[in-house]
Amino acid sequence: MLGLFVENVENKIICECGNKTVAEAMRIFAATDLPYKKAKKLVTGCNQTCCMAPLMNLYKMVKGETPLDFDRIAFLLEQREKFLHMP
């Protein structure tokens, strides 16, 4: 069951601007030695802050600064969606 949850989170779009999934962002972050601000642009292609919380957390997880926590990423993506679609 956990595998399905992780796969579901990995397939979610983490940034609308770059149209990248969580899994794609993880691969990009893992393949670069750039600091977060520059690595973020590889994923997003923009300077927007709408996806900052999930992206920064994912970056820290991929770089080993914090434990890998897909529950946290799912929560942050959900919060971002609520914020973006507020009336």
Residue, then its C-alpha position, 0 to 999 in steps of 0.5 A: m500500500l505504501g508503494l502505491f502512495v509513494e508512486n501517486v505522490e511521485n506522479k503529482i505535478i510539483c510545479e505548474c510552470g515547469n510541468k514537472t512531476v515530483a519524480e522528475a524534480m527528484r531526478i533533476f535535484a539528484a543530478t546537480d550540485l547547484p544550490y537550491k535557488k539555481a536547481k529550482k530553475l532547472v525544475t520550474g523554469c521560472n522565478q515564481t514562489c507558488c511551489m517553493a515549499p514543496l520544492m525546497n523540502l524535496y530538494k533538502m530530502v534529495k540532498g540528504e539534509t532531511p529524511l525522505d518524507f512523501d507524506r510531507i510532500a503530499f501535504l505541501l502539494e495539497q496546501r499549494e493546490k488549496f492556495l492556488h484555487m482560493p476564491 
